[in-house]
């Protein structure tokens, strides 16, 4: 009986995905709680919960003062981590050397790196449009870029909690089911995770004296695991309805509370996976993923050319450097990042022999040109969309939005 319910619900979700109103009604309660400060979803919350209740459950910043406090605390944590690392490995930090490293940068190369970083957001938008083909064949690239810019600005301000902003905005602007866009976001994360995993394996394989520590073998094994996961993802997409039945049967066996949270995610994920049954869609997703990481690597290479300390480094070093930054980027403190800068500093100083002050300055510049560069665009577009960045709230969507 439970399986038939899931089958019927899944058929209904697929048939109505293209025209479903993106008001949050198909969204699990915990995600609604996280979006309570971003969208006024009072009319679309299932089960009688209100936006005010979602706001009470929301753990993110409730005002600009709270946001600034969180950013300041994040800065102190990141500064303490950087100081501790420099003290432990290099005897401390000389501020004058950091200023000298900044002054010695060639800003033309920095500008080129920043331009390439902006290009990655366009590539992400193009990939998203390919992945949402099963739901809407001709999504507006402009709408997707707007959602991407605002979404990454929210991640910059809120940390990883801001990840849900982009799928919400895509669903709202394109008039599609929110669950389907959460599924697209999940598939995108999986592909990026596999790409980062493969790059991390490559970085391990390039470690000096890595064979003695077993790092080379671990690196090759990591690349093999990433490749195997990609093959599994491809096969999973082509298995189609059989895989869908197995997944929904597994969800049906979960406790009721867990099932309510999981079901919406799984349906959206399976709907996004439907697109991977098409070789054209699958090829497009793979091509844009490779292009995205190639552009990221090119941006890091340009940044290397902008400093006398790193201009000797080539493309292989830039590719391995991207892997270490990606691993550090798992930790995303609100407002300042933190993890990416620490990963960049450690990689430059430990692997490439760059003085810690120069490494720290390059890590800060990398964070600015890669993440902060989108913030002015995201803030401006957010204001145009009705987002109040001071309180991190959004105007209630008008009835015409999902028409």
N, C-alpha and C positions, 0 to 999 in steps of 0.2 A: 504493500500500500504506500509506504514511504517513497519507494523508488518511483512509483507511478506519479506521485505528486511532484517529485523532482523533474521527471520527464516532461510533465505537462507545463510546469513552471519554466523549464528551460526552453521549450518550444515557444511559449508565450514571450519569454524574454528576447529570443532571437527575432521573432516576427515583429515585435514592437520596438526593437532597438533603434531603428532609424528615426522613428517619430516620437519616442518617449520624451517627456518634458524633463529637462535637467534641473529639477527643483530639489533634489535630494531625497525623494521618496523611495528610490531604490537603493539607498545607501545604508550600510550597517550603522547601528547606533554609535559605536566608538568613533567612527570616522565623522559622523555628524557632530559629535562632541568636539572633535579637533577643528572642525570647520565653523564651530559656533561663533568664533570671533571674526571669521572671514566673510561669511555670507549670512544674511538674515533669512533663514530657511524655515521660519515658523509655519508657513503654509504647507511645507512639504515633508515635515518630520513625521515618520510613522510612529504609531503606538502612543500618540498623544503627548510626546515630549515636546517641550517648547524650546525656542532659541535661548531664552533666559536660562533654562535648565542646562542647555548645552554650554552656555557661557560659564555657569557655575562649575561644570565639570572640566572646563578647559584649563590646562595648566600653563598656557603660553602668556605672553605679555598682554595686560588689559589696558594699558595706557602708555603714552610715550615715556612717562617717568619710569614705569616698570620696565619697558624695553631698554631704556638707557642703563638702568641698573643691571639688567641681565648682560648687556654688552660690556659694561665696565667689569663685572665679575668674570666674564669670559676672557677679557683682556688680561686681567690679573692672573688667571689660571694659565693662559698661554705664555705670558711673560715669565711666570715662575718656572714653567716647564723649560723654556728656552734658556733661562739663566742657569737652572740646575744642570741641564745638559752641557752648556758651555763651561760651567765650573768644574763638572766632573771630568770632561774629556780634554778641555783646553785651558784650564786654569782661570777661566773668567772671560768676560767680554770687555773690549776697549771701545767705548762709544765713539771716540774720534775716528777709529778705523771704519766703523759703520758709515759715518758721514762721508769719509773719503771714498768708500766704495760706491755710495750713491752718486757722488760728484763725478766719478770716473765713468759712469754709464754713458753709452752712446744712444741717445734718445731716439734716433731714427730707427734703430733696431728694436727698441722697446715699442715704438709706435707700430712697427710691422707685426710684432708679436701680439699686440692688442687687437689689431685688425683681424688677424687669424683667429683669435679667441672669439671675436664677435661672429665670425663666419661659422663657428661650431654651433651657435644657437640657431642659425638658419638651417644647417644640416640636420640638427635635431628635429626641427619643425618639418622638414621634408620627410624624414624617416617616420615621424608620427603620422603624417598624412598617408603614407603607404600602409602602415599598420592598421589604421582605422578603415581601410577599404571595405571590409565586410559590413560595416555599419553605415558608412557614407562614402561613396565612391569619389566624389569631387569636393572634398572639404576645402575651405578657404585657407590658402597658405598664410595670408595676412592674419587671420584669426588665430591660427596655430602659433605664429611667431609672437603675437601679442600675449597669448597664454604662456608661452615659453619664457618670454622676457619677464613677465610679472611673476611667474612661478619661481624662477631662479632668484629673483629679487627677494621673494618671500623666504626662500631657503637661506639666503644670506642673512636676513634679519632674524629669522626664527629658528634656524638650524634645520635639522631633518624633519621637524614637524611641519615645515612649510612645503614639503614635497606634494601634499595633497591638493595644493592650490591649482597647479597646472591642469590635472585632469578635470577638476571642477569647472575651471574656466572654459576648457575646450567643450565640455558637455553643455555648458550654459550658452556659449556663443554659437555652437553648431546645432543645437537642438537635438542632441542624442542622449541616450541613457547614460547616466553617470557610472553605473557599474561597468559598462563597456569600456569607458575611458580609464577607469581604475585597472581594468584588465590590460589595456594597451600600455599603461605605465608599468605594470608588472613585467610584461614581456620585454619592454625597453630596458628595465633594470636587469633582467636576466641576461640579455645580450651584452650590455655594458659590463656586467659582472664577469661574464665569460671572457670578454676581451681583456679586461684588467687582469684576470687570472692568468691568461696566456702571456701577457706582458710581464707579469710578476715572475712567471717561470723563466722567461727570457732573461730578466734581470738577475735572477739567481744563477743561471747558467753562465753569466758573464762576471760573476764575482771573482776577484783575484784570489788565488789559492782556495777556490771554492771546492775543488775536488777533494782536498784534504779534510774539509769539514762536511762533506757530503752534500754541499749546496748545489753543485752541478747536477748530480743525480736527482735531487729534489726538484730542481728547475725543469729538467726534462720530463719528470713525472707530472709536474703541474701542468705543463703544456699538453701532455697526453690526456690528462683529466679534463681540461678545458675543451679539447677537441672531441672527446667522448661525449661530454655533456651537450655539445653543439649537435652532434649526430643524433643523440637521444631526442633533443628538442625538435629536430627535423622530422624524425620518425613519428614522434608524438603528434605533430601537426598533421601528418598524412594519415594517421590511424583514424582520425576524425571521430565518428560517432561511437566507435568501440571505446576509445580512450575517454570520451565524455561520459559514457555510462559507468565506466570503472571509477572515475573520479567522483561523480555524483553519488554513487553507491557508498564510497568511502566516507563522503561528507554526511550521508544519511545515517551512518553508524555512530556519528559523534553525539555527545550529549546535546540537549536542546539549546542551551545557552551558547555553546561553542558553535553549533550548527547555524544559528541565526547570524553570527558574526562572519562565519566562513563562507556561507552559501553565496552571498553577493559577490565576494571576491572571486570565488571559483567560477561563477557564471560569466563574470566579466573577463576573466583570464581565458576561459574556454572560447568565448566569443572572439577574443583577439587572436587566439590560436587558430581559429577557423581560416583566417587570412593566410596562414602559413601553409595551407594545403595547396595554394596557388604557387607555382614555381616563380611567377613574376613577382609576387609579393615577397616571397622568401628571398629571392635574389636581390630585390630592392632593399630589404632590411639589412641583409648581410653587406651589400655594397655601401650603404650609408653608414653602417657601423664602422667599417674599415676606413671610410673617408673621414668620419668624425675623429677617430683616433690618429689618423695620418695628419690631419690639420692641427690637432693638439700637439703632436710631436714636432711639426714644423714651427709652431709658435714657440715651443721650448728651445728649439735650435736657434731661432732668431734672437731669443733672449740671451742665449749663450754667447752669440756673436757680439752682443752689446756690452760685454764686460771683458776686460783684459784677463781676468782670472779664468774665464771659461771659454774664450774664443778658440782655444786649441781643441776643444771637444767637438766630435763629429756627430753624425746621425745615429750610429749605434749607441753612443752614450746618451744622446737625447731620448732615444726610445726606452732605454733602461731607466732613465731619470723619471720619465712619465709614469712608469710602473710604481716607483717608490712614492711619488706624489699621490698616485691613486690610492695606494694602501693607506697613506697618512690621511687622505681625505675622508676615510670612513668616519673619523671623528670630526664633527662639524659643530663648532661652538657658535651660538647666535652672534651675528654681527662681525665676527673676526675670523671665522674658519678655524684656524689653529692646527688641526691635524696635517693639512696639506703643507703648511709652512714648516712644521717640524720635520715631516718626511723629506722635504726639499733640502732643508738645512743639513740633516744627517747625511743624506746621499751625497751632497756636494762636498761636505767636509771630510767624511769618512772614506768615500770611494774615489773621489776625484782630487783630493788634496787641496781643496780651496780653503783658505783661512776662514774660521768660523764667522768672523764679522762680515766678510764678503758674501759668504754663503747665506747668512741671515738677511742681508740686504737684498740679495737676489730672490730669496724666498718671499720676502714681503712684496717685491715688485711683481713676482709671478702671481701672487694672490690678487693684487690690484688689477693686473691686465687680464687675468683669467676669469675672476669672479666679480670684483667690484665694478668692472667696466660696463657690465650690463645694468647695474643698478640705476643710473640716471634715466636710461631708456625705460626700464621696468617701472620706476616711480612715476614717470610722466604718463605712460600708458595706463598705469593703475588708476591715476587720478581721472583719466578720461573714461575709464570703466566704472568709476564711482567708488573706488577704494579710498578709505580714509586711512592713510599710513600712520597717522598719529595714534589712532586707537585700534588699528588693524581690524577694521570692520568694512563691510560693503553694503551699499544700498540694496534693498530688496529688488530682485529682478522684476521688470515690468511684465504684464501678461503677454506682450508682443514678443518677448525674447525667444520663447520656445514655439512660436507659431510656425 
